[in-house]
Amino acid sequence: MTLPIDSIVPEKVSGEGGVRIELVGTFAGYLDAPFRVHVGPNGDMSDPECLSGVPGQGNTLYPISGTRLRCYLPVLDPTYGAPYHVFVRILSNPETELLSDILEVLPPQYYSKVFELRAVLPPYYYKGPINMGLLEPTS
């Protein structure tokens, strides 16, 4: 028997780690059940595990609603055209689900990091525009 998982949001992520993804499906019968999510090229338990983001919970995940399971990605290598698989398993019984070739991991994009840094620097530093909308237009 397989788990009723339909999709993943978002389907394109940065490989830096800590990126939140949500699995969309029907989790109404599994709200108290612990899950594990593996993301990688193999599509099985040998791939890296996602984290829960809840202190003390580690990589054991629980659905946040009847339709969503939230987790945070580990550091991943860019896919370069061969999307990763997402392997979901429930720990309380042998049910699993494999979403094949669904998650594209993009290489790091450092141009957006400049604006993130400028946004947190103190206001008395001359730092230039703090977001893309404040850039002067080029001719």
For each residue, the residues with C-beta under 8 A, 3 or more apart:
1: 95
2: 95 96 97
3: 25 30 88 90 95 96 97
4: 25 26 27 97
5: 23 24 25 69 88 97 99
6: 24 25
7: 11 23 24 25 99 102
8: 11 21 22 23 24 86 99 102 103
9: 21 22 24
10: 13 21
11: 7 8 102 103 104
12: 104 106
13: 10 19 21 73 103 104 105 106
14: 19 105 106 108 109
15: 75 76 77 78 105 106 107 108
16: 19 75 108
17: 72 73 74 75 76
18: 72 73
19: 13 14 16 72 73
20: 53 70 71 72 73
21: 8 9 10 13 50 70 71 72 73 103
22: 8 9 68 69 70 71
23: 5 7 8 37 68 69 70 71 86 88 99
24: 5 6 7 8 9 67 68
25: 3 4 5 6 7 67 69 97
26: 4 29 66 67
27: 4 30 31 63 65 66 67 68 69
28: 31 66 67
29: 26
30: 3 27 33 35 63 90
31: 27 28 62 63 66
32: 62
33: 30 62 63 90 91 92
34: 60 61 62 90 91 92
35: 30 60 61 62 63 69 88 89 90 91
36: 45 49 50 59 60 61 88 89 91
37: 23 49 50 61 69 71 86 87 88
38: 44 45 46 47 48 49 50 86 87 88 89
39: 47 48 50 73 74 76 84 85 86 87 103
40: 43 46 47 48 76 84 85
41: 47 82 84 85
42: 46 47 85
43: 40 47 85 87 98 100
44: 38 47 87
45: 36 38 87 89
46: 38 40 42
47: 38 39 40 41 42 43 44 84 85 87
48: 38 39 40 74 76
49: 36 37 38 59 74
50: 21 36 37 38 39 59 61 71 72 73 74
51: 58 59 71 72 74
52: 57 58 59 60 61 62 71 72
53: 20 70 71 72
54: 57
55:
56:
57: 52 54 60 61
58: 51 52
59: 36 49 50 51 52
60: 34 35 36 52 57 91
61: 34 35 36 37 50 52 57 69 70 71
62: 31 32 33 34 35 52 69
63: 27 30 31 33 35 66 68 69
64: 68 69 70
65: 27 68
66: 26 27 28 31 63
67: 24 25 26 27 28
68: 22 23 24 27 63 64 65
69: 5 22 23 25 27 35 37 61 62 63 64 88
70: 20 21 22 23 53 61 64
71: 20 21 22 23 37 50 51 52 53 61
72: 17 18 19 20 21 50 51 52 53
73: 13 17 18 19 20 21 39 50 76
74: 17 39 48 49 50 51
75: 15 16 17
76: 15 17 39 40 48 73 84 105
77: 15 105
78: 15 105 106 107
79: 82 83 84 103 104 105
80: 107
81:
82: 41 79 101
83: 79 101 102 103 104
84: 39 40 41 47 76 79 101 102 103 104 105
85: 39 40 41 42 43 47 98 99 100 101 102 103
86: 8 23 37 38 39 98 99 102 103
87: 37 38 39 43 44 45 47 96 97 98 99
88: 3 5 23 35 36 37 38 69 96 97 98 99
89: 35 36 38 45 95 96 97
90: 3 30 33 34 35 93 95 96
91: 33 34 35 36 60
92: 33 34
93: 90
94:
95: 1 2 3 89 90
96: 2 3 87 88 89 90
97: 2 3 4 5 25 87 88 89
98: 43 85 86 87 88
99: 5 7 8 23 85 86 87 88 102 103
100: 43 85
101: 82 83 84 85
102: 7 8 11 83 84 85 86 99
103: 8 11 13 21 39 79 83 84 85 86 99
104: 11 12 13 79 83 84
105: 13 14 15 76 77 78 79 84
106: 12 13 14 15 78 109
107: 15 78 80
108: 14 15 16
109: 14 106 112 113
110: 113 114
111: 114
112: 109 115 116
113: 109 110 116 117
114: 110 111 117 118
115: 112 118 119 129 130 131 132
116: 112 113 119 120
117: 113 114 120 121
118: 114 115 121 127 128 129 130
119: 115 116 130 131
120: 116 117
121: 117 118 125 127
122: 125
123:
124:
125: 121 122
126:
127: 118 121 130
128: 118
129: 115 118 132 133 134 135 136
130: 115 118 119 127 134
131: 115 119 134
132: 115 129 135
133: 129
134: 129 130 131
135: 129 132
136: 129
137:
138:
139:
